[in-house]
Amino acid sequence: MNKEVIILELGSFIRSLDFIQEEQAFIKTKLTDQLDASNDLNILGWIEDMHQQILNRELAIQLLKNDVQMLDRILKIIPGNKSIGSVQLNLFKNTKQQVQYLEQDFFSWKNKINQQLELSNSSTN
């Protein structure tokens, strides 16, 4: 596999992870707003759980970003546009799987959060 293509894809991984972080910040704001508006202990416990999930996901994103950046640096020091070695290719494939899993998990989680927030908002109105 051409290393230049992989380097471009690694850049795409970083942008995807940055997007997830931005979306999580937005969700965190929505959860905080819901927390301020609610006195329901069930909702408060749920919001606390979601904040913990955000913190856990944030750690996973940071670790994965570090892996992507490390692989990017490794590939950039390999001279020329030649194919990469099997070790680097395996690292790339593993990283790609992790990013894809995190993206799928995040979008599923985000939809569940939004549904719950809609239910909570409609019950308080």
Buried (B, 14 or more C-beta within 10 A) or exposed (E): EEBEEBBEBBEEBBEBBEEBBEEBEEBBEBBEEBBEEBEBEEBEEBBEEBBEBBEEBBEBBEEBBEBBEEBBEBBEEEEEEEEBEEEBBEBBEEBBEBBEEBBEEBEEBBEEBEEBBEEBBEEEE
